Amino acid sequence: MNKGELIDAISTSTDLPKSVIDTVVSATVDTVVDTVANGEKVTLVGFGSFEPRDRKARDGRNPKTGEVIKIPATTIPAFSAGKAFKERVKNP
């Protein structure tokens, strides 16, 4: 499912105009991205949590040459599914 399909599904289930839903979905995604980018965690109870995670520097290998390369430390976004989400996927 892509963003357009998500908007269609929400519109069908709520009878709200797609333009309104598009605005809300876009604002929600932008807010989550901005919050995590600022180093904060976003928790949506029953759905999951978005948070920044630090990844340590490590050694890697160039798959073509086998040469060892240094991979620098970085911060990445991470998602952890909530209990209700996990249960729903486990038992559709």
C-alpha positions in Angstrom: 0.0 0.0 0.0 1.3 3.4 -0.9 0.3 6.9 0.4 -2.4 7.3 -2.2 -3.9 3.9 -1.4 -3.8 4.7 2.3 -5.6 8.0 1.7 -8.3 6.2 -0.4 -8.8 3.5 2.3 -9.1 6.2 5.1 -11.5 8.2 2.9 -13.7 5.1 2.3 -13.8 4.2 6.0 -14.5 7.8 7.3 -16.4 9.5 4.5 -14.1 12.4 4.7 -12.8 14.1 1.5 -9.5 12.9 0.2 -8.0 16.4 0.3 -8.5 16.6 4.0 -7.1 13.2 4.7 -4.1 13.9 2.4 -3.4 17.1 4.5 -3.7 15.2 7.8 -1.5 12.2 6.7 1.2 14.5 5.3 1.2 16.6 8.4 1.4 13.5 10.6 4.3 12.1 8.6 6.1 15.4 8.6 5.7 15.8 12.4 7.0 12.3 13.1 10.0 12.8 10.8 10.8 16.2 12.3 10.4 14.9 15.9 12.7 11.9 15.3 15.2 14.1 13.5 15.4 16.3 16.6 16.3 13.3 18.7 12.9 12.7 20.3 10.8 9.5 20.4 7.2 9.4 19.0 5.0 6.7 20.6 1.6 5.8 19.2 0.0 3.4 21.7 -1.1 0.2 20.1 0.8 1.0 16.8 4.4 1.5 17.7 7.3 3.9 18.4 9.6 5.8 16.1 12.9 6.9 17.6 16.5 7.8 16.6 19.1 5.1 17.3 22.8 5.5 17.4 24.8 3.1 15.3 28.5 2.6 16.3 31.4 2.9 13.9 32.4 -0.5 12.5 34.4 -2.3 9.9 32.8 -3.4 6.7 34.0 -5.1 3.5 33.9 -4.0 -0.1 32.0 -7.0 -1.7 34.0 -6.7 -4.9 37.5 -6.5 -3.5 37.1 -7.8 0.0 39.0 -4.7 1.2 38.2 -3.7 4.8 36.5 -0.2 5.0 35.6 1.9 8.0 31.9 2.6 8.4 31.4 5.8 10.5 29.0 6.1 13.4 25.6 7.5 12.5 22.1 8.0 13.8 19.3 6.2 12.0 15.5 6.2 12.4 14.0 3.1 13.9 10.5 1.7 14.3 9.3 -0.7 17.0 5.9 -2.2 16.5 3.5 -2.1 19.5 2.0 -5.1 21.1 -1.4 -4.8 19.4 0.2 -4.3 16.0 2.4 -7.4 16.5 -0.6 -9.5 17.6 -2.7 -8.4 14.7 0.0 -9.3 12.2 0.7 -12.6 14.0 -3.0 -13.6 14.0 -4.8 -11.9 11.0 
